[in-house]
Amino acid sequence: MSMPTTTEPDHLQSRLPDPSQFFPEVAAIAGAMTKATLNGAIPHTTIHLMQLRAGQIVGSTYHTVRQAGLLRKAGETEERITAVASWRDAPYFTDAERVALELVEAVLTPNPSGERVPDELYAKASAHYDDKALWTLTIAIGQICFFIPVALIAKPIPGKALGKNYNR
């Protein structure tokens, strides 16, 4: 007897309905954040790698599926996508991508012995990114953090297109 290895998104239920019916301005906020993060200061791939890592850290299937899908659509290899979880020892990332992944981990992971983003990490990041790019990284982290509670509480359906990922 074989067991299915995946669940089709058609069988999944969101916990809450699409928030846009209550808050139509959320689409404008999401659009503005996307425009800000995709301003060209850093590669789109770097943003999606960071946001994939954020989804992994917080345990969001929705975000990990979404970001992995965006990376695949952009032509990223399966090795790079799957290695995000273990990026520190994976040979697939540039130094700039590594510092971006380190930055998102630092922001999202409590550090009981000091600052989450110490001066040393900021110095590493500023060695790879100018002020606009650093702000872009910051906004990209803020963007995913804006949507983390949505994914964890409302549970939109992973793999479904935006606007079609709620069935309540």
N, C-alpha and C positions, 0 to 999 in steps of 0.2 A: 504494500500500500504506500503510495507516494503522497507526501504532504506538500501543499503549495508553499512556495518560498516567498511569494509576495501577496499582498492584499491589493485588490483592484480599488482605486480611489472611488469607484461608483458605489461601493459598499460602505464607505465611511460617512459619518455624519459630523457636521460642525456642531459645536455646543450652542453657539449663538448665531443669529442671522447676520447678514452683511451689514457692517456698521454704517455704510454710506446712506442707508435709509433713515438713520437717525442723525447722522453728522455728514451731510454732503460736502462740507468743507475739507474733510479728511483727504479727498482726492486731490485737492489743490495743494494741501500740505505735503502729501506724498510726492506729487509732481515737482514741487519746488525743491524738496530734499534731493530727489533724483537728479534734477538739473544741477544743483549745487555740487553733488558728488561726482557727476560725470562731466565736469568742466574741462577735462583734458590735462589737469595738473599732474595727475597720476594715471597709470593705465587702468582701464575698467577692470581688467583681470585682477589687479591687486585689490580693488574694492570688493569684488566678489569672493576672492580668497579670504579676505578679512571677515566678511559677513558670513561665509560658510563656517569659519572657525568660531565666530560668535554663536551661531546656531548650535554647533557641537558643544560648546562650553555650557550653554544654558539648557541643553537637552531638548531642543526644538526640532522635531522631525520636519515640520513645515518649512522652517528656514533652511535646514540642511538639504532637503530635497529641492527647494526652490533655487538656492545658490549653486548647488551642483548642476542643476539643469541649465542655469544661465552660463556656467562655465563650459559645459559641453557644447551648448549652442555657439559659444565663442570659439570653439575649436580646441579647447584644452584637453589634454590627455587624461585618461583614467588614472594613470600613475600620479599625476599632480593633484587631481581632485581627491583621490582616496588618501594621499599622503598628508593632506592638510592636518589631520588629527595627530600626526606624528612629525610635524614639519621640522622640529629641532634636529632630528638626525636623518631626515630625508634629503637626498641629493638633488631634488628637483626645483629648488627655489633660489632666486637671486638674493643677494645680500639685502637689497631694498625690500623685497617681498618678506624676507625673514624679519626685518625690523618692524614692518607693518603688522605681521602676525604676532610678534612679541608685544607690540603696543596694544592690540585689541585684547590679548590675554591679560595684560597688566591692568587694563581698565576694568575688565569683567571678573577678575579673580581677586578676592580679598587677600591682602598681605598683612598678616598680623604683626610683622616685625618692622613695618615702615610704610613709606609711601607706595601707592600702587604704581605710579609713574615717577620713578626716581630720576634725578638729574642725569645719571649715566645713560639711562634708556632714552631720555630726551636728546642727549648729545648724539647718541647713535642714530636716532631718527633724523636729527637736523643735519647729520653728515650726508644723508641720502636724499633729503627732501628740503626744498626751499619753504619759505613761510606760507605761500599759497598752497603748496602740496601738503604741508603739515596741517593746515586748516581743513583741507579736503579730507585727509585721513580722520581728523577729529569729527567732522560732520558725517562721514561715512559710518563711524562708530555710533554717533548719535542717531543716525537714521535707523540702523538695525536695532538699537536700544529702544527707539520709539515703537517699533513693531514687535518686539519680543513679548510684551504682555498680551498683545493681540493674539499671537500664536499660541501662547501657553494657556490663556484663559478661554478664548473663543474657539480655538482649535479649527482654523480653516483647513480645508482638505488639501493635503500635500499632493503636488503634481497637477493640480487644476489651475487653469488660467485665472489671473486676477479678475475679480468680478463674478467668477463662476466657481469660486472655492468655498462658497457657503451654500448649504442646502436647506436651511431653516428659514 
